[in-house]
Amino acid sequence: MNSPVQIWRQHKTLHNYLGKRGKLLVWTKILVPPLGFEQQAPYLVGIVKFNDGEKLPVQIVDCNESELKPNQKIEAVIRKIGKAKSEDVIEYGIKVKPI
């Protein structure tokens, strides 16, 4: 579990990814999620390669699985991750959407 300070430190770097573009390499649908992500199931995750060469595993949002195809262009967005914890700190993170 992250402390509010750790969450704040992570949030300070999110702007570096905002609007970054790349392509979707592979993806899958998560039907049985880990703790903290139950309310999002089912959801899509994939490996993306950004135009600067960085590869990341990220959640895919704003689309259906049938709309995805290999090498599809994507854009990074900042979205809420999970539910607010006991400290009432809402965590945000990087997700991608097709463009």
Secondary structure, DSSP 8 states (H G I E B T S, - for coil): ---HHHHHHHHTTGGGTTT-EEEEEEEEEESS--TT-GGG-SEEEEEEEETTS-EEEEEE-SS-GGG--TT-EEEEEEEE-S---TT----EEEEEEE-
